[in-house]
Amino acid sequence: MASGSSLWIWLAWAAVVLIADQFTKVLILGYYQLGDQTPVTSFFNVVRVHNSGAAFSFLAGAAGWQRWFFTVIGVVAAIVIVWLLRSYAGQKLFAFALASILGGAIGNVVDRVLHGYVIDFLDFYWGSWHFPAFNVADSAITLGATCLILDELLRVRRGR
């Protein structure tokens, strides 16, 4: 088990992710109506989109039960991640990955509880093809997942 101070560092990082996520969403809610967009570059817009589903709007068209289903998954994931962080806080890349996922997961759970949907606003595109809009929480989750893969690849390589 890692020291308590290491755990608090990772929980603080998760809090930074959560605060950045919620702050940007408050800005979007304050300045954009649903569907509004501002072109920023030739491949990026700021938009306001509501996602009642999961990644890539998975189950967005369901009858409403998905709100609580994804909320429960997020809460369970947060509990498991905190438990893992308590045990592995000294493994920097692994703990950074988990803390990034934790902050992002909680950010999206907050949206689901408060609004019934996740607020997305980052819209990247090429020509007429648009990548699904996402937010800071989604970015942190993706960063965390990428770091988990990298951590495992490095662990396997060290084991040779």
C-alpha positions in Angstrom: 0.0 0.0 0.0 1.3 3.4 -0.9 1.6 6.3 1.5 -1.4 8.4 2.3 0.3 11.5 0.9 0.7 9.8 -2.5 -3.0 9.0 -2.5 -3.9 12.6 -1.9 -1.8 13.8 -4.8 -3.8 11.6 -7.2 -7.1 12.6 -5.6 -6.1 16.2 -6.0 -5.3 15.6 -9.7 -8.8 14.0 -10.1 -10.3 17.1 -8.4 -8.4 19.4 -10.9 -9.9 17.3 -13.8 -13.3 17.5 -12.3 -13.2 21.2 -11.6 -11.8 22.0 -15.2 -14.6 19.8 -16.6 -17.4 21.4 -14.7 -16.1 24.9 -15.2 -16.0 24.5 -19.0 -19.5 23.1 -19.0 -20.8 26.0 -16.9 -19.3 28.3 -19.5 -21.0 26.4 -22.3 -24.3 26.4 -20.5 -24.0 30.1 -19.9 -23.0 31.2 -23.4 -24.5 28.7 -25.8 -28.0 27.4 -26.4 -28.5 23.8 -27.4 -27.2 23.4 -31.0 -25.2 26.7 -31.1 -21.7 26.5 -32.5 -18.7 28.8 -33.0 -16.2 27.9 -35.7 -12.7 28.2 -34.3 -10.5 26.7 -37.0 -11.0 24.9 -40.3 -11.3 21.6 -38.3 -12.7 22.6 -34.9 -15.9 24.1 -33.5 -17.2 24.9 -30.1 -20.7 23.5 -29.9 -23.4 22.7 -27.3 -24.6 19.2 -27.5 -26.5 17.1 -25.0 -25.5 13.4 -24.9 -28.0 11.2 -23.0 -26.0 8.1 -23.9 -22.4 7.0 -23.4 -19.4 7.3 -25.6 -20.3 8.1 -29.2 -23.9 8.5 -28.0 -24.3 4.8 -27.4 -27.8 4.2 -26.1 -28.7 7.9 -26.4 -32.0 6.9 -28.0 -33.1 4.6 -25.1 -36.2 5.5 -23.0 -34.3 7.2 -20.2 -33.2 4.3 -18.1 -29.6 4.8 -19.4 -29.3 7.9 -17.4 -29.3 6.0 -14.1 -27.5 3.0 -15.6 -24.5 5.1 -16.7 -24.7 7.0 -13.4 -24.4 3.7 -11.4 -21.5 2.5 -13.6 -19.7 5.8 -13.0 -20.2 5.7 -9.3 -19.0 2.0 -9.1 -16.0 2.8 -11.3 -15.1 5.7 -9.0 -15.2 3.5 -5.9 -13.1 0.8 -7.6 -10.6 3.4 -8.8 -10.2 5.0 -5.4 -9.6 1.5 -4.0 -7.0 0.9 -6.6 -5.3 4.2 -6.0 -5.0 3.4 -2.3 -3.1 0.2 -3.2 -1.0 1.5 -6.1 -0.5 5.3 -5.5 3.2 4.8 -5.7 3.1 3.6 -9.4 3.1 7.0 -11.0 1.9 6.3 -14.5 -0.7 3.8 -13.4 -2.0 6.2 -10.7 -2.0 9.2 -13.0 -4.1 7.1 -15.5 -6.6 6.1 -12.8 -6.9 9.6 -11.3 -7.5 11.0 -14.8 -10.3 8.5 -15.4 -11.7 9.1 -11.9 -11.9 12.9 -12.5 -13.5 12.4 -15.9 -16.0 9.8 -14.7 -17.1 11.9 -11.8 -17.5 14.9 -14.1 -19.8 13.0 -16.4 -21.7 11.5 -13.4 -22.3 15.1 -12.1 -23.8 16.0 -15.5 -26.1 13.0 -15.5 -27.4 13.6 -12.0 -27.9 17.4 -12.5 -29.1 17.5 -16.1 -30.0 14.0 -17.2 -27.4 14.2 -20.0 -23.7 14.9 -20.5 -22.7 18.3 -21.9 -20.3 18.0 -24.9 -18.8 20.9 -26.7 -15.6 20.0 -28.5 -16.4 19.3 -32.1 -13.5 18.2 -34.5 -14.3 17.5 -38.1 -12.8 17.0 -41.6 -14.9 18.2 -44.4 -18.4 17.1 -43.7 -17.3 14.3 -41.3 -17.6 15.2 -37.6 -16.0 13.2 -34.8 -18.6 12.9 -32.0 -18.5 16.0 -29.8 -16.8 15.5 -26.4 -15.7 17.4 -23.3 -12.9 17.7 -20.8 -14.1 14.7 -18.8 -14.0 12.5 -22.0 -10.6 13.8 -22.8 -9.3 12.9 -19.3 -10.8 9.4 -19.6 -9.2 8.9 -23.0 -5.9 10.2 -21.7 -6.2 7.8 -18.7 -7.0 4.8 -20.9 -4.1 5.6 -23.1 -1.8 5.8 -20.1 -3.1 2.5 -18.8 -2.2 0.8 -22.1 1.2 2.5 -22.1 1.8 1.4 -18.4 0.9 -2.2 -19.3 3.2 -2.2 -22.4 6.0 -0.8 -20.3 5.3 -3.4 -17.5 5.4 -6.2 -20.1 8.6 -4.9 -21.6 10.3 -4.7 -18.2 9.2 -8.3 -17.5 11.2 -9.6 -20.5 
